[in-house]
Amino acid sequence: MRRSSELSPPRKQIRAAIYCRVSTDERLGQEFNSLDAQRECCESFIAARKLEGWTALPGKYDDGGWSGGNVERPALQRLLADVDAGRIDAVVSYKFDRLSRSIKDFALLLESFEEKGVVFVSVTQQIDTSSAAGRLLQNVLVTFAQFEREVISERTRDKIRMSKEKGKWLGGCPPLGYDRAKEGCALVVNEAEAARVRELFTLYVQERSLLRVAQIANARGWRSKTWTTKKGAQISGREFTKTSLQQLLVNPIYAGRIAHQGRTHKGQHSPIVDDRTFAAVQRILEEGRRRPVGRGPNANAYLLGGLVRCAACGSTMTTGTTTKGDVRYRYYVCVRAKKLGAAACPVRSVPAPELETFVVNRIRALGRDPELVAEVIERTKHAQREGIPPLRAEDRAIAVELQRLKNEAARLVAALAGPGDGSATACGKLADVERQVEQLRARQALIREEIAALSKATVDEADARAALECFDPIWQHLTLEEKTRLVRTVVERVEFDGRAGEIEIRFHPLGLASLAEELTATPEPPALPKGATA
C-alpha cells in the first residue's frame, strides 16, 4: 500500500522576494530601523504560508531614502531584473505604496508581474493579486494614494500663497542686509550689511550704471551674503556683477515687501530702503531697459553669436556694439570683463568682422585642401567618440541629484503637517526644490537628445568632403540668415586668445554630417516651360 505522501502531487515552491522602501534616510543608521520592521513583517507572512510552498528569497531588495513617486530606484530595478529572469514567483511588500505611489507606475509594474506570472502581496492591506477581489481593492487604494498626493500638493501651494500674502519670509538664504531670526522663520536687520545696501542704492542713483557700481563695491571689498546653513555649511559671499547687483536692486524685500507671482505684499520685516529711493532706482532701471541699444538692421548680424569663448579667462564672449557718428561697430565682448570691468580679463573684446572673416575663410579653405579635410573629419570623429561618455556621466549625476531632491521634497511634505513657522519654512524650501527639479529635468532632456543624436550620427568621409567642397562656391550666393545657419551647423565653438593672437575653431561632431546631408542632396530639376525642350 502506498504512503499518502506518494499519492499527493508535489507542492510547487513559491519563491517570494521581499521589497522594502522608506522615503528618507534619517533613521537608517539605527540598529533596528523601518526597513528592518517592514522585512520582519513580510517574513512572518511568508513563514505562515510555508505549508503552501512559500519561501523567502535571501536577497534583500531595500530602497532606503528613495521616493515612491517613480521607479528609478536601485533595489526596485534589481527586483524587476530578477522578475524578468524568472527567479521570482511572488513579490511581498509591507504596504502597496512601498512599491509605488503613482497609479501609472503601479499599474505598469503589476502588468509586468502578471506577464511573468508573478503574484504581488501587500501584507498589511490584505491585497493579493492572485484573486479578483484583491486586484479590485488594490486599484481602489492606489487611486486614493494618488488623490492624497495631489491634495498635499494643492495644500502646499495654498500655504505658500497665504504665507506670502501675510508677508512671511519662507526661508532659504537671507538677503544681504538681513539675518535669520534665532527662533522661527523671520528676518531681522543686520545693521552693518544694511548700511552697505543703502549705499548701493544711493550709488546707483548717482552713477546710473550697474557696472560702475559693481566695480566700486568690489573695490571696497564688499561681497554678497555670507551665511551658515542649519546643517553648518558655510556659504561664502561673492564679488558683485551687473546681474547680481541688479537682482539686489529690484528685490522688493528691501522696501519691506514680499513678492509672489507678480504681486507684492507688505512684509513682516523692517525695510532697509525707503519707498522713495526704491522707486527712483526702479525708474532708472526701467529707462535702461527701454533704451534701444544695438537695435537696427545689423542688430542680429553676428555669424558667431553664442559660439565664441575667451581663452584668456574661460568666459563666454557676448555680442556688443558701439556707435560713432552714423557708424555702428560690432564686437564680441568678454562677459567677465563686461560684468567686472576691464581689469578682470586681459582680453576685453575683438572686432566682429575680423573674427567672422577668419572663421569663414577657414571653412571655405577646407574644401581646397584634402589634407585639411581629412584632419577635420578625423577630429570630428574623435570628438563624436569622446562626446558621449561625459554626457552620460552628467546624465547619471542629474539622476542622482533628482532623486536627492525628491527625497528632500518628501521630507518637506512631511514637515508641512507641523504647525507654525517650521511649516512655513517647509513651504518656501519645497518651492525651491520644485524649481530645481524642473531645471534639472529640462537639462536632462537636452542631454539625452544629444546622446541619441551623437549615437546615430555618422560622418561619411566622401560626403563630408563633397559638402566642404560645395561650401566655397555657394557662400557668396547665400543670404545673411542662411550664412549664419550654415556656420552654426558646422562650428561648435570658437576659442579666441587675444594675448597670443590665436583662434581655434572646434567643429561640431554632428555638423559635418548635417552639412553633407544638406549640401549633397540632389534637388529635383525645375520643370521646363510648356513646349520647351531640354
Salt bridges, closest charged atoms under 4 A:
GLU43 OE2 - ARG39 NH1 3.57
ASP82 OD1 - ARG87 NH2 2.67
ASP89 OD2 - ARG15 NE 2.87
ASP97 OD1 - ARG98 NE 3.18
ASP97 OD2 - ARG101 NH2 3.57
ASP128 OD2 - ARG49 NH2 3.43
ASP158 OD1 - ARG161 NH2 3.93
GLU165 OE2 - ARG161 NH1 3.48
ASP179 OD1 - LYS225 NZ 2.67
GLU193 OE1 - LYS225 NZ 2.70
GLU199 OE2 - ARG220 NH1 3.63
GLU239 OE2 - ARG223 NH2 3.70
GLU286 OE1 - ARG289 NH2 2.81
GLU286 OE2 - ARG290 NE 3.16
GLU287 OE1 - ARG208 NH1 3.59
GLU356 OE1 - ARG330 NH2 3.03
GLU375 OE2 - ARG379 NH1 3.84
GLU378 OE2 - ARG385 NH2 3.83
GLU394 OE2 - ARG443 NE 2.96
ASP395 OD1 - ARG448 NE 3.11
GLU401 OE2 - ARG404 NH2 2.71
GLU408 OE2 - ARG411 NH2 2.53
ASP432 OD1 - ARG435 NH2 2.03
GLU461 OE2 - ARG465 NH2 2.70
ASP472 OD1 - ARG364 NE 2.69
ASP472 OD2 - ARG368 NH1 2.59
GLU492 OE1 - ARG506 NE 2.99
GLU495 OE2 - ARG493 NE 2.94
ASP497 OD1 - ARG499 NE 3.49
GLU518 OE2 - ARG485 NH1 3.03
